[in-house]
Amino acid sequence: MSKRNAYKVSRALTVVSLFLLASCAAQEPLEFRPRPDMTEVARQLDCPSDTKATCIERIGRPYSCYCMDEDALKKILEPDKY
């Protein structure tokens, strides 16, 4: 193989490699929304003193926040222990 053909092959492989790398990149930048301030959430929900503010986030949806007592929260997060 001559130097000229080797250069063409090398250049083609470089272009293909760059194309493959670009196709793996994310199409849109990831959005990291700020986490809610739980003290502020509890204040806005007017949670009683024996409950805690709890927020649930589903992928691609806004947070849903509730006032929950600690025992119910433990049962949800660790059902095998309680």
N, C-alpha and C positions, 0 to 999 in steps of 0.2 A: 504494500500500500504506500502510495507516495505521500509526501508531507502535505500536499494540498488536499488529498482525500481524507487524510487523518484529521486535518483541521476542520473540514466540513462535517465529519462524523462527530468530532468533539463539540463543535458548535451546535449541531442538531441535538445531541444528548443534553447539553446545557439548557437549551430552549425547552426540551421535554421535561427536564427536571424542574425548571422554574414553573412551568405550567402545572405540574403535579403538586408542587408546594403551594401554589396560589389556590388551587382547587380545594385544598384542605383547610384553608383559612376560614374563619367565621365570616358569614356574609354581613351580619350586623354586629356592632360592638355589644358586649354584654352589659346589661344595665344592673348595677347594684344599687337598689333602693336603700335609703337609710332605714335602720331598724327603729321601731317606735320607742319612745321614751316611756317605759312602763309606769313611772311615777305620774307622768302627765296623763297617760291613758286612764289610770285608776282615778285620777282627779276628774277627768271628763266624764267617765262612766259613773262617778259618784259611788264607787264600790264601798260596801260596808267594811268595817275594820276587820272582820273575821274572814274576809275573802281577798283574793289576789286578782289583779288584772291578768288575763291570759289572752294572747293573740295567736291566731292560726293563719298561716299564709299558704294558699294553694298556688301552684305554679302558674304564673301569668295573671293572677288575680290580686286584688287588694287584700290587706289584712282584715280579718274579722276578729273583733276583740270582745271579751266577755268578762264578767266578774264570776270567779269560781272559788269555792272553798278548797282548802288544801287537800282534804281527803278525796274529793272527786277528781281533782287534778292528778293525784297519785294513782288513782284507779285507771285513769285514761292513759297515763304515760307508762306505768308499770303494772299492767293487769295481773301478771303472774304472782306478784309479791303480795297483793292484797285481796 
